Amino acid sequence: MSGINLGTQWVRHRVASFCYMLRYMIGSMILLFSLPSLTYAAEAGKALLTVGSVFSVRDAGKVALKRRSPVFEKDEVHVGAGGRAQLRMIDSALISLQENSVLQIKKYRYQQGGQSNSAFLELLSGGLRTITGAIGKGNKKAYELRTPLATIGIRGTDYEVEIVPNGMYVGVWSGVIHLRSLLRNGCSMELGKSRPFSFVFIDRFGQCRGLDTAPDVFTSGHSYPPVILPEFKSRPVNAFTVDQNRPAIKGAGSASSLSSPTPTFVIGNRQLNNSNNSASDFKQNIAGYPVSWGYWGSFSQSSFNDLPKSVSNSTGSGLLWTAYGASSPESVLARSGTVQYNTVVDSLVSGSQGPVSNLAIQMDVNFDTGHVTNGALSANTPGDTWIGVFDGKVQNGDLSLQLNGASVVDSNPTTASPPRDASGFIDGDFVGSQAQGVVGAFGLSEDNNNANHVEGVFVVE
């Protein structure tokens, strides 16, 4: 009997265990099916640049967007008053959002060689300019931008949209787009250089009016091009000039040529030309960068207000200059972390007291914060050592430097004279495909003796 009882108890135990497991499995299944479906949004791109208040509405919350912040499918990107944002999407498309804009990323899927690539965006307010990426250049039907008034399809292009209270402006800078009103009996047309119109206004009734020229909303700074539009790549040759008669005054502008020893410079409201068509110390492709520089014994200058009259005011004191091709804003924005520029690879310098030697320049550039710190320069002239300290910032891919103080020290160790105050400028810009160099210019004058000065142009890595 004891064996039978033990067997019966064992069976009952097994049955009870099975029932418990069954109840657990059923309960777990009920719980599983009762939970909401969890899906993870795909990354659609990253922020290249943000200015002011920029955030995404995501999962019913707000996420502030900074440089390199990811954006995802289902994000609603908001740009506040006075703000600006530029996004690089996963297919290399670029989107520049102006202030007071709201853009919904409904869908953005891309895999190289994939058959289901697609982009569906909705602009609810404000304006954008975009260069479409691989999705737009592949299956044209896979791309669509929706607005409150119309939908836009593309054929691989650079276009712009701005919503205004009484309608919407649309413009095409390159390629062709198809615009279709959302309203019944509304307009449907193609825009582009090869079509009758490149610009159109569509009113709130869905009717289109072609425009012969770009509307003011596109030309008065209300919207911004993405950072690597062709106009950035082909922007004028930049320049720094140092007037040796007034070396403490910064001269930054543009040059007519990168390869000529006698280019024409535009500095502020002045145009500078070589007076006698001769130059010395001319050099090109400095340290392998698109940089040239030289010295003019004399030069003439004329004000824009005087043009086209020929006004010659030769200073006779000479001009140090450098012309250069700056790094693209995209290459600067792509850098991260802190980089120390402290190796002067070449320079062209002069001083009122004689030869200049031992030029040293250093600076730390934090590409994440945009701050330039620990800036210092020094140079020796016969009997003097010049010292300056500076800082600066990186903004929208451009470098700007600010001199904070300078002095002249008697380099004779037997002389106990105190340092003399000096003033002047230093300025620079990035060069190289990855902003690995800085080209710049400086000019310093002794405050109580303007005839004592030192100046130069340089490349530092």
ZAVEXBA-138363 format. One record per residue (C-alpha): x, y, z; residue in one letter. Coordinates in nm, 2 decimals. Example, Ala and Ser with C-alpha at 12.3 -4.5 7.8 and 13.67 -1.06 7.14 Angstrom:
<recs>
+--------+--------+--------+--------+
|     c1 |     c2 |     c3 | residu |
+--------+--------+--------+--------+
|   1.23 |  -0.45 |   0.78 |      A |
|   1.37 |  -0.11 |   0.71 |      S |
+--------+--------+--------+--------+
</recs>
This chain:
<recs>
+--------+--------+--------+--------+
|     c1 |     c2 |     c3 | residu |
+--------+--------+--------+--------+
|   0.00 |   0.00 |   0.00 |      M |
|   0.28 |   0.23 |   0.08 |      S |
|   0.42 |   0.19 |  -0.27 |      G |
|   0.08 |   0.26 |  -0.42 |      I |
|   0.05 |   0.57 |  -0.21 |      N |
|   0.39 |   0.69 |  -0.30 |      L |
|   0.32 |   0.64 |  -0.67 |      G |
|  -0.01 |   0.82 |  -0.64 |      T |
|   0.15 |   1.11 |  -0.46 |      Q |
|   0.42 |   1.13 |  -0.73 |      W |
|   0.16 |   1.14 |  -1.01 |      V |
|  -0.04 |   1.40 |  -0.82 |      R |
|   0.28 |   1.61 |  -0.78 |      H |
|   0.36 |   1.59 |  -1.15 |      R |
|   0.01 |   1.68 |  -1.24 |      V |
|   0.02 |   1.98 |  -1.00 |      A |
|   0.35 |   2.09 |  -1.14 |      S |
|   0.23 |   2.06 |  -1.50 |      F |
|  -0.09 |   2.26 |  -1.41 |      C |
|   0.13 |   2.53 |  -1.24 |      Y |
|   0.35 |   2.56 |  -1.55 |      M |
|   0.05 |   2.57 |  -1.78 |      L |
|  -0.10 |   2.85 |  -1.58 |      R |
|   0.23 |   3.03 |  -1.58 |      Y |
|   0.27 |   3.00 |  -1.96 |      M |
|  -0.09 |   3.11 |  -2.02 |      I |
|  -0.05 |   3.40 |  -1.78 |      G |
|   0.28 |   3.50 |  -1.95 |      S |
|   0.12 |   3.48 |  -2.30 |      M |
|  -0.18 |   3.69 |  -2.18 |      I |
|   0.06 |   3.95 |  -2.04 |      L |
|   0.27 |   3.94 |  -2.35 |      L |
|  -0.02 |   4.00 |  -2.58 |      F |
|  -0.17 |   4.27 |  -2.35 |      S |
|   0.15 |   4.48 |  -2.37 |      L |
|   0.18 |   4.75 |  -2.63 |      P |
|   0.39 |   4.67 |  -2.94 |      S |
|   0.74 |   4.79 |  -2.88 |      L |
|   0.92 |   4.92 |  -3.19 |      T |
|   1.25 |   5.09 |  -3.21 |      Y |
|   1.27 |   5.39 |  -3.45 |      A |
|   1.55 |   5.38 |  -3.71 |      A |
|   1.81 |   5.65 |  -3.71 |      E |
|   1.74 |   5.88 |  -4.00 |      A |
|   2.04 |   6.12 |  -3.97 |      G |
|   2.24 |   6.35 |  -3.75 |      K |
|   2.25 |   6.72 |  -3.67 |      A |
|   2.55 |   6.89 |  -3.84 |      L |
|   2.48 |   7.23 |  -3.69 |      L |
|   2.23 |   7.38 |  -3.45 |      T |
|   2.18 |   7.75 |  -3.35 |      V |
|   1.94 |   7.86 |  -3.08 |      G |
|   1.65 |   7.64 |  -2.96 |      S |
|   1.65 |   7.32 |  -3.16 |      V |
|   1.48 |   7.00 |  -3.03 |      F |
|   1.30 |   6.68 |  -3.13 |      S |
|   0.97 |   6.57 |  -3.00 |      V |
|   1.02 |   6.20 |  -2.94 |      R |
|   0.81 |   5.95 |  -2.74 |      D |
|   0.60 |   6.24 |  -2.61 |      A |
|   0.91 |   6.42 |  -2.47 |      G |
|   1.15 |   6.68 |  -2.59 |      K |
|   1.51 |   6.60 |  -2.67 |      V |
|   1.75 |   6.89 |  -2.73 |      A |
|   1.95 |   6.86 |  -3.05 |      L |
|   2.32 |   6.96 |  -3.06 |      K |
|   2.59 |   6.90 |  -3.31 |      R |
|   2.61 |   6.53 |  -3.39 |      R |
|   2.28 |   6.45 |  -3.21 |      S |
|   2.10 |   6.17 |  -3.39 |      P |
|   1.75 |   6.22 |  -3.54 |      V |
|   1.51 |   5.93 |  -3.59 |      F |
|   1.21 |   5.82 |  -3.78 |      E |
|   0.90 |   5.96 |  -3.62 |      K |
|   1.09 |   6.26 |  -3.48 |      D |
|   0.93 |   6.60 |  -3.50 |      E |
|   1.22 |   6.86 |  -3.53 |      V |
|   1.15 |   7.21 |  -3.40 |      H |
|   1.36 |   7.52 |  -3.46 |      V |
|   1.28 |   7.82 |  -3.25 |      G |
|   1.28 |   8.19 |  -3.32 |      A |
|   1.63 |   8.30 |  -3.43 |      G |
|   1.73 |   7.94 |  -3.46 |      G |
|   1.88 |   7.73 |  -3.73 |      R |
|   1.95 |   7.36 |  -3.79 |      A |
|   2.13 |   7.16 |  -4.05 |      Q |
|   2.08 |   6.78 |  -4.08 |      L |
|   2.27 |   6.52 |  -4.27 |      R |
|   2.05 |   6.22 |  -4.34 |      M |
|   2.17 |   5.86 |  -4.37 |      I |
|   2.16 |   5.88 |  -4.75 |      D |
|   2.39 |   6.19 |  -4.74 |      S |
|   2.10 |   6.43 |  -4.81 |      A |
|   2.14 |   6.77 |  -4.64 |      L |
|   1.85 |   6.96 |  -4.49 |      I |
|   1.88 |   7.32 |  -4.37 |      S |
|   1.59 |   7.44 |  -4.15 |      L |
|   1.52 |   7.80 |  -4.09 |      Q |
|   1.38 |   7.96 |  -3.77 |      E |
|   1.03 |   7.88 |  -3.66 |      N |
|   1.02 |   7.56 |  -3.85 |      S |
|   0.87 |   7.22 |  -3.77 |      V |
|   0.97 |   6.91 |  -3.97 |      L |
|   0.83 |   6.56 |  -3.92 |      Q |
|   1.04 |   6.27 |  -4.03 |      I |
|   0.76 |   6.03 |  -4.11 |      K |
|   0.98 |   5.77 |  -4.27 |      K |
|   1.35 |   5.75 |  -4.37 |      Y |
|   1.50 |   5.41 |  -4.47 |      R |
|   1.82 |   5.36 |  -4.66 |      Y |
|   2.06 |   5.08 |  -4.73 |      Q |
|   2.31 |   5.09 |  -5.01 |      Q |
|   2.17 |   4.88 |  -5.29 |      G |
|   1.85 |   4.83 |  -5.10 |      G |
|   1.51 |   4.79 |  -5.29 |      Q |
|   1.29 |   4.95 |  -5.02 |      S |
|   1.47 |   5.28 |  -4.97 |      N |
|   1.23 |   5.56 |  -4.90 |      S |
|   1.19 |   5.91 |  -4.75 |      A |
|   0.87 |   6.07 |  -4.64 |      F |
|   0.90 |   6.41 |  -4.47 |      L |
|   0.63 |   6.67 |  -4.37 |      E |
|   0.71 |   7.04 |  -4.33 |      L |
|   0.44 |   7.18 |  -4.10 |      L |
|   0.57 |   7.54 |  -4.07 |      S |
|   0.87 |   7.76 |  -4.15 |      G |
|   1.11 |   7.67 |  -4.44 |      G |
|   1.38 |   7.44 |  -4.55 |      L |
|   1.64 |   7.41 |  -4.82 |      R |
|   1.77 |   7.07 |  -4.91 |      T |
|   2.01 |   6.88 |  -5.14 |      I |
|   1.86 |   6.54 |  -5.18 |      T |
|   2.08 |   6.23 |  -5.13 |      G |
|   2.09 |   5.88 |  -5.27 |      A |
|   1.72 |   5.81 |  -5.22 |      I |
|   1.62 |   6.11 |  -5.43 |      G |
|   1.88 |   6.02 |  -5.70 |      K |
|   1.76 |   5.66 |  -5.72 |      G |
|   1.39 |   5.58 |  -5.72 |      N |
|   1.22 |   5.92 |  -5.76 |      K |
|   0.89 |   5.78 |  -5.64 |      K |
|   1.05 |   5.68 |  -5.31 |      A |
|   1.09 |   6.05 |  -5.20 |      Y |
|   0.82 |   6.29 |  -5.10 |      E |
|   0.79 |   6.61 |  -4.90 |      L |
|   0.45 |   6.71 |  -4.78 |      R |
|   0.34 |   7.06 |  -4.68 |      T |
|   0.01 |   7.20 |  -4.57 |      P |
|  -0.06 |   7.31 |  -4.93 |      L |
|   0.12 |   7.06 |  -5.16 |      A |
|   0.34 |   6.76 |  -5.21 |      T |
|   0.68 |   6.77 |  -5.37 |      I |
|   0.85 |   6.49 |  -5.56 |      G |
|   1.20 |   6.52 |  -5.70 |      I |
|   1.45 |   6.42 |  -5.96 |      R |
|   1.77 |   6.45 |  -5.77 |      G |
|   1.79 |   6.82 |  -5.69 |      T |
|   1.85 |   7.12 |  -5.47 |      D |
|   1.53 |   7.30 |  -5.38 |      Y |
|   1.38 |   7.53 |  -5.12 |      E |
|   1.04 |   7.58 |  -4.96 |      V |
|   0.90 |   7.85 |  -4.74 |      E |
|   0.56 |   7.86 |  -4.58 |      I |
|   0.41 |   8.21 |  -4.54 |      V |
|   0.07 |   8.32 |  -4.39 |      P |
|  -0.11 |   8.34 |  -4.73 |      N |
|   0.06 |   8.05 |  -4.91 |      G |
|   0.40 |   7.90 |  -4.99 |      M |
|   0.70 |   7.98 |  -5.20 |      Y |
|   0.89 |   7.70 |  -5.38 |      V |
|   1.22 |   7.74 |  -5.56 |      G |
|   1.46 |   7.51 |  -5.75 |      V |
|   1.83 |   7.58 |  -5.76 |      W |
|   1.93 |   7.26 |  -5.94 |      S |
|   1.74 |   6.98 |  -6.10 |      G |
|   1.37 |   6.94 |  -6.13 |      V |
|   1.08 |   6.90 |  -5.88 |      I |
|   0.72 |   6.81 |  -5.93 |      H |
|   0.47 |   7.02 |  -5.73 |      L |
|   0.11 |   6.90 |  -5.68 |      R |
|  -0.15 |   7.09 |  -5.48 |      S |
|  -0.34 |   6.90 |  -5.21 |      L |
|  -0.67 |   7.07 |  -5.30 |      L |
|  -0.91 |   6.95 |  -5.57 |      R |
|  -0.86 |   7.15 |  -5.89 |      N |
|  -0.53 |   7.28 |  -5.76 |      G |
|  -0.22 |   7.33 |  -5.97 |      C |
|   0.03 |   7.06 |  -6.07 |      S |
|   0.35 |   7.16 |  -6.24 |      M |
|   0.72 |   7.09 |  -6.27 |      E |
|   0.99 |   7.35 |  -6.17 |      L |
|   1.35 |   7.37 |  -6.27 |      G |
|   1.60 |   7.54 |  -6.50 |      K |
|   1.48 |   7.33 |  -6.79 |      S |
|   1.11 |   7.42 |  -6.72 |      R |
|   0.93 |   7.75 |  -6.78 |      P |
|   0.98 |   7.85 |  -6.41 |      F |
|   1.22 |   7.78 |  -6.13 |      S |
|   1.02 |   7.97 |  -5.87 |      F |
|   0.65 |   7.96 |  -5.79 |      V |
|   0.41 |   8.09 |  -5.53 |      F |
|   0.12 |   7.86 |  -5.44 |      I |
|  -0.17 |   8.04 |  -5.26 |      D |
|  -0.40 |   7.89 |  -5.00 |      R |
|  -0.65 |   7.80 |  -5.27 |      F |
|  -0.40 |   7.57 |  -5.44 |      G |
|  -0.33 |   7.80 |  -5.74 |      Q |
|   0.02 |   7.84 |  -5.86 |      C |
|   0.18 |   8.16 |  -6.00 |      R |
|   0.52 |   8.13 |  -6.17 |      G |
|   0.79 |   8.38 |  -6.08 |      L |
|   1.06 |   8.50 |  -6.31 |      D |
|   1.31 |   8.57 |  -6.03 |      T |
|   1.38 |   8.43 |  -5.69 |      A |
|   1.14 |   8.58 |  -5.43 |      P |
|   1.27 |   8.80 |  -5.15 |      D |
|   1.21 |   8.53 |  -4.89 |      V |
|   1.48 |   8.33 |  -5.06 |      F |
|   1.73 |   8.61 |  -5.12 |      T |
|   1.70 |   8.82 |  -4.80 |      S |
|   1.85 |   8.57 |  -4.56 |      G |
|   1.53 |   8.40 |  -4.44 |      H |
|   1.66 |   8.06 |  -4.54 |      S |
|   2.01 |   7.92 |  -4.55 |      Y |
|   2.19 |   7.68 |  -4.78 |      P |
|   2.32 |   7.35 |  -4.64 |      P |
|   2.69 |   7.36 |  -4.56 |      V |
|   2.83 |   7.20 |  -4.88 |      I |
|   2.62 |   7.37 |  -5.15 |      L |
|   2.82 |   7.44 |  -5.46 |      P |
|   2.84 |   7.81 |  -5.38 |      E |
|   3.04 |   7.72 |  -5.07 |      F |
|   3.28 |   7.51 |  -5.27 |      K |
|   3.33 |   7.78 |  -5.53 |      S |
|   3.33 |   8.08 |  -5.30 |      R |
|   3.59 |   8.35 |  -5.37 |      P |
|   3.96 |   8.31 |  -5.28 |      V |
|   4.00 |   8.45 |  -4.94 |      N |
|   4.28 |   8.69 |  -4.83 |      A |
|   4.46 |   8.86 |  -4.55 |      F |
|   4.66 |   9.18 |  -4.61 |      T |
|   4.89 |   9.37 |  -4.37 |      V |
|   4.96 |   9.73 |  -4.46 |      D |
|   5.30 |   9.80 |  -4.32 |      Q |
|   5.21 |  10.17 |  -4.27 |      N |
|   4.94 |  10.06 |  -4.03 |      R |
|   5.02 |   9.70 |  -3.93 |      P |
|   4.79 |   9.70 |  -3.63 |      A |
|   4.48 |   9.72 |  -3.85 |      I |
|   4.33 |   9.38 |  -3.96 |      K |
|   4.27 |   9.34 |  -4.33 |      G |
|   4.05 |   9.04 |  -4.42 |      A |
|   3.87 |   8.99 |  -4.75 |      G |
|   3.90 |   8.83 |  -5.09 |      S |
|   4.15 |   8.80 |  -5.37 |      A |
|   4.10 |   8.78 |  -5.75 |      S |
|   4.35 |   8.49 |  -5.79 |      S |
|   4.53 |   8.23 |  -5.60 |      L |
|   4.82 |   8.19 |  -5.85 |      S |
|   4.91 |   8.55 |  -5.94 |      S |
|   5.18 |   8.76 |  -5.76 |      P |
|   4.96 |   9.07 |  -5.83 |      T |
|   4.60 |   8.98 |  -5.75 |      P |
|   4.34 |   9.24 |  -5.68 |      T |
|   4.22 |   9.24 |  -5.32 |      F |
|   3.88 |   9.35 |  -5.18 |      V |
|   3.92 |   9.45 |  -4.81 |      I |
|   3.61 |   9.60 |  -4.66 |      G |
|   3.51 |   9.89 |  -4.88 |      N |
|   3.86 |   9.92 |  -5.04 |      R |
|   4.02 |   9.77 |  -5.35 |      Q |
|   4.39 |   9.71 |  -5.33 |      L |
|   4.62 |   9.68 |  -5.64 |      N |
|   4.99 |   9.65 |  -5.70 |      N |
|   5.12 |   9.99 |  -5.80 |      S |
|   5.41 |   9.90 |  -6.02 |      N |
|   5.31 |   9.55 |  -6.12 |      N |
|   5.60 |   9.39 |  -5.94 |      S |
|   5.62 |   9.16 |  -5.64 |      A |
|   5.88 |   8.99 |  -5.43 |      S |
|   5.88 |   8.68 |  -5.21 |      D |
|   5.60 |   8.53 |  -5.41 |      F |
|   5.53 |   8.17 |  -5.32 |      K |
|   5.25 |   7.92 |  -5.40 |      Q |
|   5.12 |   7.59 |  -5.26 |      N |
|   5.27 |   7.66 |  -4.92 |      I |
|   5.32 |   7.34 |  -4.72 |      A |
|   5.10 |   7.17 |  -4.98 |      G |
|   4.80 |   7.39 |  -4.91 |      Y |
|   4.61 |   7.61 |  -5.15 |      P |
|   4.80 |   7.92 |  -5.01 |      V |
|   5.00 |   8.18 |  -5.18 |      S |
|   5.17 |   8.50 |  -5.04 |      W |
|   5.41 |   8.78 |  -5.12 |      G |
|   5.53 |   9.13 |  -5.06 |      Y |
|   5.46 |   9.44 |  -5.26 |      W |
|   5.69 |   9.74 |  -5.23 |      G |
|   5.40 |   9.97 |  -5.29 |      S |
|   5.03 |   9.95 |  -5.36 |      F |
|   4.74 |  10.17 |  -5.45 |      S |
|   4.40 |  10.16 |  -5.30 |      Q |
|   4.06 |  10.30 |  -5.40 |      S |
|   3.73 |  10.31 |  -5.21 |      S |
|   3.42 |  10.15 |  -5.36 |      F |
|   3.26 |  10.50 |  -5.34 |      N |
|   3.53 |  10.63 |  -5.57 |      D |
|   3.50 |  10.36 |  -5.83 |      L |
|   3.51 |  10.36 |  -6.13 |      P |
|   3.74 |  10.66 |  -6.09 |      K |
|   4.11 |  10.57 |  -6.08 |      S |
|   4.24 |  10.68 |  -5.74 |      V |
|   4.60 |  10.60 |  -5.65 |      S |
|   4.72 |  10.65 |  -5.29 |      N |
|   5.04 |  10.46 |  -5.29 |      S |
|   5.17 |  10.43 |  -4.94 |      T |
|   5.52 |  10.34 |  -5.03 |      G |
|   5.54 |  10.13 |  -4.72 |      S |
|   5.46 |   9.80 |  -4.87 |      G |
|   5.20 |   9.53 |  -4.83 |      L |
|   5.23 |   9.17 |  -4.70 |      L |
|   4.95 |   8.95 |  -4.82 |      W |
|   4.83 |   8.59 |  -4.85 |      T |
|   4.55 |   8.45 |  -5.07 |      A |
|   4.41 |   8.10 |  -4.98 |      Y |
|   4.14 |   7.85 |  -5.04 |      G |
|   3.97 |   7.78 |  -4.71 |      A |
|   3.87 |   7.44 |  -4.59 |      S |
|   3.50 |   7.36 |  -4.67 |      S |
|   3.26 |   7.42 |  -4.38 |      P |
|   3.17 |   7.05 |  -4.39 |      E |
|   3.53 |   6.94 |  -4.33 |      S |
|   3.54 |   7.18 |  -4.03 |      V |
|   3.21 |   7.06 |  -3.89 |      L |
|   3.32 |   6.70 |  -3.93 |      A |
|   3.61 |   6.75 |  -3.68 |      R |
|   3.57 |   6.67 |  -3.31 |      S |
|   3.77 |   6.70 |  -2.99 |      G |
|   4.05 |   6.94 |  -2.92 |      T |
|   4.33 |   6.99 |  -3.17 |      V |
|   4.65 |   7.18 |  -3.09 |      Q |
|   4.80 |   7.38 |  -3.38 |      Y |
|   5.15 |   7.47 |  -3.28 |      N |
|   5.40 |   7.39 |  -3.56 |      T |
|   5.47 |   7.69 |  -3.79 |      V |
|   5.55 |   7.52 |  -4.12 |      V |
|   5.62 |   7.84 |  -4.31 |      D |
|   5.59 |   8.22 |  -4.27 |      S |
|   5.66 |   8.55 |  -4.44 |      L |
|   5.74 |   8.82 |  -4.18 |      V |
|   5.90 |   9.16 |  -4.16 |      S |
|   5.98 |   9.42 |  -3.88 |      G |
|   6.07 |   9.78 |  -3.87 |      S |
|   6.39 |   9.71 |  -3.67 |      Q |
|   6.53 |   9.45 |  -3.90 |      G |
|   6.49 |   9.07 |  -3.96 |      P |
|   6.23 |   8.87 |  -3.77 |      V |
|   6.32 |   8.53 |  -3.63 |      S |
|   6.18 |   8.26 |  -3.42 |      N |
|   5.82 |   8.31 |  -3.50 |      L |
|   5.61 |   8.08 |  -3.28 |      A |
|   5.23 |   8.05 |  -3.28 |      I |
|   5.01 |   7.80 |  -3.09 |      Q |
|   4.64 |   7.76 |  -3.02 |      M |
|   4.40 |   7.49 |  -2.89 |      D |
|   4.08 |   7.45 |  -3.10 |      V |
|   3.79 |   7.26 |  -2.94 |      N |
|   3.58 |   7.16 |  -3.23 |      F |
|   3.30 |   7.04 |  -3.01 |      D |
|   3.25 |   7.37 |  -2.82 |      T |
|   3.38 |   7.60 |  -3.09 |      G |
|   3.63 |   7.77 |  -2.85 |      H |
|   3.99 |   7.87 |  -2.92 |      V |
|   4.20 |   7.88 |  -2.61 |      T |
|   4.57 |   7.91 |  -2.51 |      N |
|   4.65 |   8.12 |  -2.81 |      G |
|   5.00 |   8.27 |  -2.80 |      A |
|   5.25 |   8.42 |  -3.05 |      L |
|   5.61 |   8.54 |  -3.01 |      S |
|   5.88 |   8.67 |  -3.25 |      A |
|   6.22 |   8.82 |  -3.22 |      N |
|   6.35 |   9.14 |  -3.39 |      T |
|   6.70 |   9.29 |  -3.32 |      P |
|   6.69 |   9.39 |  -2.96 |      G |
|   6.32 |   9.31 |  -2.90 |      D |
|   6.10 |   9.01 |  -2.82 |      T |
|   5.73 |   9.05 |  -2.92 |      W |
|   5.46 |   8.85 |  -2.73 |      I |
|   5.09 |   8.83 |  -2.78 |      G |
|   4.80 |   8.63 |  -2.64 |      V |
|   4.47 |   8.56 |  -2.81 |      F |
|   4.16 |   8.34 |  -2.82 |      D |
|   3.88 |   8.29 |  -3.07 |      G |
|   3.59 |   8.08 |  -3.19 |      K |
|   3.48 |   7.84 |  -3.46 |      V |
|   3.13 |   7.92 |  -3.60 |      Q |
|   2.96 |   7.78 |  -3.91 |      N |
|   3.29 |   7.63 |  -4.02 |      G |
|   3.48 |   7.96 |  -4.00 |      D |
|   3.76 |   8.05 |  -3.76 |      L |
|   3.80 |   8.39 |  -3.61 |      S |
|   4.08 |   8.50 |  -3.37 |      L |
|   4.09 |   8.79 |  -3.13 |      Q |
|   4.41 |   8.95 |  -2.98 |      L |
|   4.37 |   9.00 |  -2.61 |      N |
|   4.70 |   9.17 |  -2.53 |      G |
|   5.06 |   9.22 |  -2.65 |      A |
|   5.39 |   9.36 |  -2.53 |      S |
|   5.74 |   9.43 |  -2.64 |      V |
|   6.03 |   9.31 |  -2.42 |      V |
|   6.39 |   9.43 |  -2.45 |      D |
|   6.58 |   9.11 |  -2.53 |      S |
|   6.91 |   9.24 |  -2.39 |      N |
|   6.95 |   9.06 |  -2.06 |      P |
|   7.15 |   9.34 |  -1.92 |      T |
|   6.87 |   9.59 |  -1.96 |      T |
|   6.62 |   9.62 |  -1.68 |      A |
|   6.36 |   9.82 |  -1.88 |      S |
|   6.00 |   9.71 |  -1.82 |      P |
|   5.78 |   9.56 |  -2.10 |      P |
|   5.62 |   9.81 |  -2.33 |      R |
|   5.25 |   9.78 |  -2.43 |      D |
|   5.17 |   9.69 |  -2.79 |      A |
|   4.85 |   9.64 |  -2.98 |      S |
|   4.74 |   9.50 |  -3.31 |      G |
|   4.55 |   9.20 |  -3.45 |      F |
|   4.58 |   8.83 |  -3.54 |      I |
|   4.34 |   8.64 |  -3.77 |      D |
|   4.33 |   8.30 |  -3.93 |      G |
|   4.13 |   8.05 |  -4.12 |      D |
|   4.13 |   7.67 |  -4.17 |      F |
|   4.31 |   7.52 |  -4.47 |      V |
|   4.34 |   7.16 |  -4.59 |      G |
|   4.09 |   6.89 |  -4.68 |      S |
|   4.04 |   6.81 |  -4.31 |      Q |
|   4.11 |   7.15 |  -4.16 |      A |
|   4.45 |   7.03 |  -4.05 |      Q |
|   4.62 |   7.37 |  -4.10 |      G |
|   4.56 |   7.73 |  -4.02 |      V |
|   4.66 |   8.02 |  -4.24 |      V |
|   4.68 |   8.35 |  -4.08 |      G |
|   4.82 |   8.70 |  -4.05 |      A |
|   4.92 |   8.93 |  -3.76 |      F |
|   5.04 |   9.28 |  -3.71 |      G |
|   5.17 |   9.44 |  -3.38 |      L |
|   5.28 |   9.80 |  -3.31 |      S |
|   5.43 |   9.95 |  -3.00 |      E |
|   5.17 |  10.18 |  -2.84 |      D |
|   5.41 |  10.46 |  -2.76 |      N |
|   5.62 |  10.42 |  -3.08 |      N |
|   5.41 |  10.33 |  -3.38 |      N |
|   5.73 |  10.33 |  -3.59 |      A |
|   5.83 |  10.01 |  -3.41 |      N |
|   5.63 |   9.72 |  -3.55 |      H |
|   5.63 |   9.36 |  -3.66 |      V |
|   5.40 |   9.17 |  -3.90 |      E |
|   5.36 |   8.86 |  -4.10 |      G |
|   5.16 |   8.58 |  -4.26 |      V |
|   5.19 |   8.22 |  -4.16 |      F |
|   5.08 |   7.86 |  -4.19 |      V |
|   5.06 |   7.66 |  -3.87 |      V |
|   4.97 |   7.29 |  -3.83 |      E |
+--------+--------+--------+--------+
</recs>
